[in-house]
Amino acid sequence: MTFDELIENITQWADEKGILSPDNAPKQSMKVMEELGETMGAILKGKNTDEVIDGIGDILVTVIILAKQLGLEPTECLESAWNEIKNRKGKTVNGTFIKEEEL
């Protein structure tokens, strides 16, 4: 399945569940953070790959729904982020990328 097809399926599911209202965006933001925390917990505990895959998938689902609640297209958000970082220079220090201007 393509990314666009998955976005459409997730959007339809969220709409059927009554989640897509813009009024739900603050709660959806908290759901994004919850899923991120659960995924980080799984990574830090060295949990199996299936648990981490599920967690990353849950993060993506919650972010896609949040974008839709805010009237944004997830692929446009991703493209905007890509355009911002694609030519960024810097280096990785202790596992963290540091932008050139911050070195």
Secondary structure, 3 states (H helix, E strand, C coil): CCHHHHHHHHHHHHHHCCCCCHHHHHHHHHHHHHHHHHHHHHHHCCCCHHHHHHHHHHHHHHHHHHHHHCCCCHHHHHHHHHHHHCCCCEEEECCEEEEHHHC
